[in-house]
């Protein structure tokens, strides 16, 4: 996870250098406050596939249906942005998926040292976290709207675990558990903005993309979101929107190759505050 810490440190250090004369540069716009913070849920309709290839072992390919993992999942998320100056903004997001499942194997498969014959019960667990930072510059700005572009990073932490219980020849039960985990930093290009119909009714949007190969990683990332915020009170409000993320990551070392393909579309509902 050292890559994640390096990326987050670099972005934070960069934003720190942009806060020169901050008090003088911020406007007094009522709708475009300096801090915006959101907390809410996303009702994701998940789709995911995973494969693993190791030297001397059969290929392992599986999707969420095969492991009886939850595909319709309500996930807590945090997000928002900080307006550093009149033109610079730092966007941030975090959310976490944790799903478990159990099933009876319909086909023979091997997962690392775990061998699951046909007809054997097994349990599975998929856990992943997203940490997102995007630094954006507003190229276009009026009293009621802005649009900007910038760079950022999605840091994705995946862990897949499969376990099963076997009865040995002497009647002893043996539990076997194997897991695979991957932490992948995925840089991205970001574009987004907002339009205020009124000071208390704001439409926000953003999207990004990146496809690149570096070190042992190869990845594709596409994401988009749109939301409408209503503030019945000056600093507190409600929001509704829709988000989409598609992440395709491949990690390959000397004797191992892992691929993760995750798609997360779904509506979101949240509480929002601004200061």
Secondary structure, 3 states (H helix, E strand, C coil): CHHHHHHHHHHHHHHHCCCCCHHHHCCCCCCCCCEEEEEEEEEEEEEEEEEEEECCCCCEEEECCCCCCCCEEEEEEEEEEEECCCCEEEEEEEEEEEEEEEEECCCCEEECCEEECCCCEEEEEEEEEEEEEEEEEEEEECCCEEEEEEEEEEEEEEEEEEEEEEECCCCCEEEEEEEEEEEEEEEEEEEEEEEEEECCEEEEEEEEEEEEEECCEEEEEEEEEEEEEECCCCCEEEEEEEEEEEEEEEEECCCEEEEEEEEEEEEEEEEEEEC
